[in-house]
Amino acid sequence: MLRVNQLNRYKKHLEERYYILVERSQNYKYVDEAKSDMASYKAMKILEKINRVNYLDNSLV
C-alpha cells in the first residue's frame, strides 16, 4: 500500500508541474517563442512520466 501512496503523490506532483509548464508555455507564446518552446518541451517530458506512472499504477491494481 505504501508504493501506491507514493505513486499517487508523485503523480500529483508531476501533474501540478505539468499544468504550470503548459500555462507558462501559453503565456510566453507571443512574447518569447524560445521560452514557450522550452516550457512546452519540458511539459511533454513530464507528460511521458505521468503516463509511465499511470501504467505502473494500473499494473499494481
C-alpha positions, 0 to 999 in steps of 0.5 A: 500500500505504501508504493501506491501512496507514493505513486499517487503523490508523485503523480500529483506532483508531476501533474501540478508541474505539468499544468504550470509548464503548459500555462507558462508555455501559453503565456510566453507564446507571443512574447518569447517563442524560445521560452514557450518552446522550452516550457512546452518541451519540458511539459511533454517530458513530464507528460511521458512520466505521468503516463509511465506512472499511470501504467505502473499504477494500473499494473499494481491494481 
